[in-house]
Amino acid sequence: QVQLVESGGGLVQPGGSLRLSCTASGILFSNYAMGWYRQAPGQEREWVGDILRGGNTRLPNSVKDRFTISRDNAKNTAYLQLNNLVPEDTAVYYCCTEGYWGQGTLVTVSS
């Protein structure tokens, strides 16, 4: 049974940072690319990047100067580092792989 569990969300002030984690079970984690998405209230889910098996990352231009993705295969965990956050980054952040999704973690950027 594949399970993805996100954590690390919370309330942060504009300009702040957060590191989100996605811990996987039920898969051989090192064999899979991991994706990150977000969904803001009233909006469609948006891709914010992914990390391939070998560690290469891909992020859209809209966030690549502020977000980074990494992984620790020994911990079965992928990370999404969010820097210089703005209110527009407020959303539920999800990780996914091979059609499996976590439950999401809420990031709220507000003063």
JONOR-V356675 format. One line per field, one symbol per residue. phi: phi as a letter, one per 20 degrees, with the letter a starting at -180 (. if undefined). Layout:
phi=???
This chain:
phi=.ecccebofrecfgnecbdedcddbncegfecfcdccbcegmcffcfdqbcegeofcccfgfcfecdccbbcffdlcdccedclfcgfefaedcdbalneceencedcdae
